Each structure stands twice: as C-alpha cells, then as structure tokens.
Amino acid sequence: MNRDLYKNLLDWKASPRRKPLLLQGARQTGKTFLLKELGRTAYQRLFYFNFEEEPGLKEIFKKDLRPKRLVPLLSAARQGDLQPGKDLIFFDEIQSCNEALNSLKYFCEEAPEYHIVGAGSLLGLLLSRPASFPVGKVNIFHLYPMTFFEFLDAIDEGRLRKLMEEAPALEPLPFHEELSEWLKMYYFIGGMPEAVALFASTRRLGGIRAVHQEILKAYALDFTKHVPPVDVPKISMLWESVPAHLSRENKKFIFTAVHPSARSREYEGALQWLENAGLIHKAWAIKRPELPLRGAADRRSFKVFLLDVGLLGAMTRLDEKTVIEGASMFHTYKGAFVENFTAQQLVAMGEEQLYYWRSEGLKAEVDFLVERSGTVWPVEVKAGINPKSQSLLSYDRQFRPERLVRSNLLNLRQDGKILNIPLYAINALPRLLSLASAQRQA
C-alpha cells in the first residue's frame, strides 16, 4: 500500500542535508513496512537489524560507537559489504538498544556517506527525554495511521482522491454520495494498515474488529512491558476512559471522570506517556485566537482523541450493522467519531498540535482552529447535513475572520462567508483554503 510519507523519504535520500533518519509512530502504523520498501526500491540492498528479534545484535555496540568499527561488524552480521550511498542500514525497534540510537550521532559526524534509518514504536518516549538521543544529529519523521485519502488509494479508488486534490474551484464535487459511503466505511475500518489491507483484499468488514482487538491488546502489553508497575493502572484507566470522555456533550477531559479520587498532578505523567507513545492527541482550548496559537492555549483545558477512529469504534463496540444502517449510525458517539476522524486527519496533515475555541461563558465552541500562512481558520465539524452553525457564527461576531469553515456531509459549496467542506475532503483542506483565499483576492 502506498503511503504519502514515501515521497518525503525519497527527498531525504537525495537531500544534501541528510542525516540519519528516525521514523517514529505508534505500534502497527506501518513503519517497518515503509522503510523496508524504501530499502527494496530505492537502494541496491537493505541491511536490516531488529533489536527485539535479535537481542544479540546489541553486543556489536558495547565497546565503542565509531562507524569505522561498526560498519565492518554490521557487514559481517549480514554477510555482505556495506556500500555507502548504495545500501540502506535499517535499525528496527531501535529504542531497545540505546547504544545503537546514540551511534547515529557518530554516523552523522564521522560517516555521513552512509544512509541509515531507525524506527521504533516507542521512540516518542525517548524523544521526550533529550538526554536519551542524539539531539540535532538526526532527521525525524512521524508516521500516522492511514488518512482517508491513503485509504482511497489502498482500495483502488484513487480516482476519487484525485478529484478532490485537483478541484479547480469551490464548486460541488462529483461522486458526492459515493465518497460519503466510503467515508462511512473508513469510520469503521480506520487507518491502521493491517485493517485497511484486510478490507482491500476481501471487500468485507468481517474480521476487521478482530484486527483492531489484536492491536489494542498489543498496546495493553506495552503498558505492562515498558511502564513502571505502579503507573500501569493509571495509564490503563486513562486509555480506557477516552471513549467515555468523547461521548459527553462537553468533551473536555476531566481527571475525576477517570476515577473519583483522581487528581491531575497524579495522572498528568500517565497522560503524557500515552501522548508520547503516539496513542492519543490533545486539543488545547483557546479563548482568543491570537497568533501563535501555542501561546494563547489554556493548557489546563483540553480534549483527548485516539490515534485512530477505527480503534475508537472497537473500544466502543461499534459493529458492522451500525455502518450498514446508515441513518442510525453512531448514536451517542456520532459527534465523537466525526471529531476524532477530523483530529486524526489534521494531525497526519502536519497539525502536530490541535486547538479549539471555547467562548468565555462556555456557551459556544468551535471544534478546531487551524493556523495557515499567518491566518487562523475556525473549523466546525458536524456528523450529518445540518447547515446550522451557531457557534461558528458566534465566533464570527467576536473575531471577524476572513473565512469560516464548516465540515459535514453536505457537498462542497460557498455559503456566504462560510466555506462548506465535506468531511471526506478534509484532507484537501490546505488546497481548498488556498482556493478560497485566491477567490477573495480576485
């Protein structure tokens, strides 16, 4: 399956500023597959080393980390002769060997001619502690679950993606009903590559939830394997509480909803662990949309979203029947699925930190604020086709932005100052905003 990040990897390979590359992301988002594909298609040979599958590899890094010593040993371990620039060295599950991680500094400084990549499901935890990795000596990419556009490519519906990416004007898109149906399927399947691959090969939803449950069990095992025993219950309770928080009308994360006696200072570390592991995304509240948004954020008020809408469905026991029935889809969780879907797409599009607007009296709330080219775009998302946007209009009265964005199941259209983007086209948001700006200037 094609991933959009592959283009960035090819640019990395050709860059004169190339450094050793670390690819981070949650477990089972496709990191190993993608880097192996890079080695297979863009290099003569791939020298693959997995520090979890072969613990003995760690012995290579015990004495010193100089590349002139490591390269012959790595070559011998794979019975080959590593050629700089022609072969790719891949350290997988690199977080299991801190010496291998630190060796990247010396490859950067002393042997930049070698192309070397590393990946690991818990690299985010190490990157949150600068002393644990070679600061400034590596390039860092992040791989997320597959976006809706990548999902369309995987199921051989790339023509629909192309229509949205190449829309010449802010006019209704063709195949609106077909795209809406595929979006509904994506809500159930999500973007975890194994689930998408199963559906792409069978065209059935049967077995998808089994894949999701296996992934969720793997995450639970990570809690017990990589977290101090005293913190495991806190992390587990926080993780399991996310769907319940999203089901509430006010989706603000409240620690006492996790446990009646929970205090924020006792659970903040556990929540940060989940975020660093790539399993959740936070959205911070903002009362006044001032640039930069990070400086205006109220870090005491936030929402929490799961990394993948398909996993959210698995945790809430959403079954195939709910998808097929269509109109009755989601029930209590319909707003949660739409917001989680949008958060997931925005993060994958480069919005590393999410924000939302909340009025002073808590009477109005806009789901997301997107910062683009020095402009803050308010984005309100709705599960159905209701065009009413009271919160968006309240935001407009207070701040008078250039444009308002509403995303729901209506087709693409300009409604006065409001740009209505169908939910299935949210991945095309940057292009559509550019069209809106050009239209205004014209």
N, C-alpha and C positions, 0 to 999 in steps of 0.2 A: 504494500500500500504506500502510495506517495505521501510524503509529509512536506508541508511548506518550508519547514526549517532546513530541508536538504539543500535548498538554494543558498542559505547562509553558510552551510558547511563548505560548499564549493567556493564561495567567496573567501572563507577563512583559508582554505588550501592555497588560494592564489595570492593572498594578501602579503605585501612586503612587511607588514607589521605583525605577522602571525606569531603567536606564542603557543605553548602547549594549551590545549583546549579541555575545559571541564564542562561536561553536559550534565546538568542536574535536573531533577524532576522526581515526582512521586513514583513509587514502585509500579511497574507494569504499564507505564505510559509509552513504551517503545524505544527507550534509549539504546539498549543493546542492539536491537534490530537495525536502527537507523545508522549507528556508527559502523556496524558490520557491513551494511550496504554501501556506505562511503568507502570502506576499505576494499570491498569487492569490485566496485565500479569505477573508482577514481584513482586507484593505486595498482601497482603491479602485484603486490602481496599484502596480506593482512597478518600481522603478528599479534595474536590475541592472548591476553593473560587475564584470568579471572581469579581474584584473590580469595573468593569464598569457595569456589570449586577446587582450587589447588592451593591450600594453605602453605605448602612447602615453598611456593614462589617467594614468600616473604624473606626467606633466607638470603636471596640474592641481594637484598637491600640492607643487610645487617651491618656490614663493615663500614662502607662509605658510599656516598651517593653521586660520585663523579661519573658523568656519562662515559668517559673513556674506559672506565671499569665496567659499567653496567651494560653497555651495548654488546660486548662480546659474550657476556653471560646470558643476556636475553636472546641473542642469536643462537647460542648453543642450546638453550632450553627448547627452542623450536626447530632445531636442526636446519638453520638457514643462515644467510649472511645479510644482515640488515643494511639496506641501501638508503642513504639519506635522500629525501625528496621523492623516492620511488616507492617506498614501503610505508605502511601506516602501523604505528605501535599503538595498541589499544589496551589500556589498563581498566578492566571492568571491576565493579564493586571496589573501587579504589579506597573508599572510606574504611575498608577492612585492613588496610596497610598504610599507616600514617607515613612510614618512610618512603613508600612509593609516591605518595602525594607530595611530600617535601622534595623528592627528587626532581619534580617538574621545574623547580626554581633553577636547578643546575643545568637542566636541558635548555632552559630559556637563556641562561647566561653563557654557557660554555659550548653548547651544541645546538644552536637554533636551526641548523640544517635538517635535523630530524623532525619528522611530523609525528606528533604524539597526542593522543586524546585519552581522556579518562571519563568514567561515568560511575554513578552510584545513586541508589535510591535515597540515601540519607545524607547526601553531600550538603544539602541546605543546612543541616545541623552543624557541620564543620565550618561552613562559610559564615555562620553567625558568630563564630569564635575566631577572630583573625589570627590568633597565635597558632591555629591548627593548620593553616595552609599558606602557601607562598604568595603573599599579598603583592599585587602588581606584576606578577610573573606569569599569569595565566589569562587566557580569554575564557569568559563564562557565558554559556548559552543555557537556556531553560526550555525543556520540552514538556508541554502540557498534553492533556487528553486531546483527541482529535476534535477540531472545530466542526461546525455544521458543514462548512464548505469542504473540508477534507473528507467528511463523511459522504458527501455527494460524489466526490471523486472515487472513493472506495467502492461505492455501489454502482459505478458506471453511469452516473448521472451528472458528469462534469459539464455537460452542455448547459444545465440549469445554473450551475455556478458561473459559467462564462457569461450568461445573460445578465446576471446581477453585477458582475465585475465590470462589464463593458456598457452598462446602461448609459445612453448618450444624453439623457435628460431626466428630469424629475417627473416622469410620467408612469402610469400604471404598467406593471411588469406582466409579460405574458406568462402563462402556466402558473398563475397565482394559486389555483386550487390544488394543483399537483404539488407545488412547493409546500403548501400548508399541510398536506398529508405526510410528506416526508419529514417535515418538522415534528409532527406528532410522533412519528416513529423514532426520531432522534431523542425526543424526551424520554422514551422508554429505553432505548439501546444505549444512549450516551456516547461518549467518545473514547472509552477505553479500547485500545486496538484489538484485543482478543474478542471482545463482544462485537465490534464492528466487523471483524473478519468472519466470525461465525454467521452473522446475518448476511454478509455479502455472498457467502458460499451457499447458504441454504434458502435465503429469502423467507425465513420463518423466524418467529420470535421465540419459539420453543428452545430452551437451553440457554437463553441469554441471561436469565436470572441466576442460573447455576454458575455461570462465569462470574457474574457480579459477586455472588456469595463467596466464591473462592478468593477473589481479590480482597474482599472485606476481611476474610479470615487471615489472609497474609498480612494485612495491616495490623490486625489484633496481635498477631505473633510478633511483629516488630515492636509493639508496645512492651511486651514481656521480655524481649531479647535485648533491646537497646536502651531501656529506661530503668533507672533505679527502682527496685521493688516498691519502695514507699510511694513513688509517684504514679505507678501503673493504675491504681483505682481512679485517681483524679483525671488522668488522660482518657481513660476508658469512659468515664461518666461524661466528660466534656464532649467527646467524639459522638457518643450515642445521643446526646441532647440536641445536637444541631438540627435534625428534622423537626423536633418539637418547637424549637425557637422559631423556625421558619414558618410553622403553621399558625403562629399567633398573628393577629392583625398588626400589632406593633412588633416588628421583627427584631427590635433591639435586643442584643444579647445581655441577659441578666444572670449573674452567677448564682443567685438564690434559686433560680429555676432549675439549675443543675442539681443542687442539694440545698435543703432549707437552711443549713448552717454554713453554707459556702461563703467565703469572703474572697474578694477579688485578689488581694495580695497573696492568698494561699493557692489560688488557681491560675494566676497570670502566667506563671512559668510553664504550666501544663498546656495552656492555650498557645503559648509561644512555640512550644515543641511541635504541636500539630501544624502550626503555620510554617515553621522552618522545614518540616518534613514534606511540605507541599500538599498536605491533605485538606487544608482549609484556606479560604481567602477572607480577609477582613475588609469591611467597608466602613470608613470613619464618617461620622456626622459632621456637617458644616452648617453654620447658621448664616454666614455671609460669604458668598463665593468670590473671595479675593485671591488673586494670584500671588505666589504659588499656592495651590490648594493645600499642599502639605503643611504650610504654615498656618492655615486657617482651620485645620482639623481639630475637633474635640476628641482627643484620644480616650476619653472616658466613656464615650457613647459610640457604639459600633454594632454592626451586624456581622454575622458569620455565615459564609456559604461553603458548601462542599466543593471539592475539586471537580466533580463530575455529576451531571444531572441523572445519569443512568444509575450511579451508585446511590444517589438520593432516593430514587424510586425503589431500589432494592431494600434500603433501610426502612422505607415507609410501607413496604409490601404492596406496591402498585403492580398489578398483574396485567397480562395481555388483554383481558376482557375490557379493562378500563380504557385502553387505547382504541380498541375496535368500536366501542360505543360512542366515542367521539364527543357528543354534546355533554355527556355527564363526566367527562374526563376531569380528574384531579380532585374534585370536591373540595375538601378542606385545604388541600395543598396546592390548588391551582395557581395562586399568586406566588407561592414559594417556588414552584417549578419554573415559572417564567422568569422570576428574578434570579434564581440560581443559574438558569440557562444563560441569561444575559451577562451575569458576572463572569461565568466561565469563558464566554466568547471574548469579553473585553480584556480579560487577563491574557488570554492567548494572543490577542492583537497587540499587546505591549503595554496595557494599562496595569503596571505592576502593583500600583496601589489604587484601591477603589474608594470613591467618596459618594455621599448622598446628601441632599439638602433637607433640613428639618427646620420649620419655622419656629419662632420664639415661643409661641403658645402651644406648639406641638399639634396644631390643627391642620397643617399642610406638610406634605413630604414628597419630594421628587426622588425617584429611585436611584438615579446615578447622575454624577457630574463628570463630564469628560473634558479634559484640557487638551486643546489642539491649537497650535500656532498662536499662542497668546490669547486664546478665546476660551471661555468656559461654556460648554454646551449642556444644558439641562436635558436629561433623557428620562422620560416616564414610560414604563412598560406596563402593558395590560394583557391579561390572558385571552380575552375574547375580541369582539369587534366594537365594543362600546367606545365611541369617539370622545366622550366627555372627559375633560382633564382639568378638574377644579384646582388641584394642587399646582399643575403646570401654569394655570392662569394666575394663581396667587403669586407664584414665583415671578411671573412676568410683570405684575403690578408693582412688585417691590424692586426689581433689579433691571428691568427693561433690556433683556439681552437681544442680540441681533436676530437670533432664531431660537425657536423651541422645537424639541424633538419628541415625538410620541411614537412608540413602537407597540404594535398589536397585530391582530390578524387581518386588518384592512390592507388593501394594496397601497403601493407607493403613490403618494399624492401630496400636493401642496395645499394646505388648508389655511389660507391667510398667512399668519406668521408661523404657523405650526407645520413642520415637515413630518409627515406620517411615513415612517419606515416599517414595512412588515417585519415581524420578528425573524423570519427566515433570512432576511437580508441584513441582519445586524453586523455580520462580518464585513459588509461593504460600507459600513458607516463612514470611514475616512473619505472614501471616494464620493459618497453622496453629500457629505458636508462640503466637500470642495465644489461640487456642482451647485450647491445652494449658495455658497459664497460668490461664485462666478456669476450666478444668476442675479444676485443682488447688485453686484458691481455694474453689470450690464444695464 
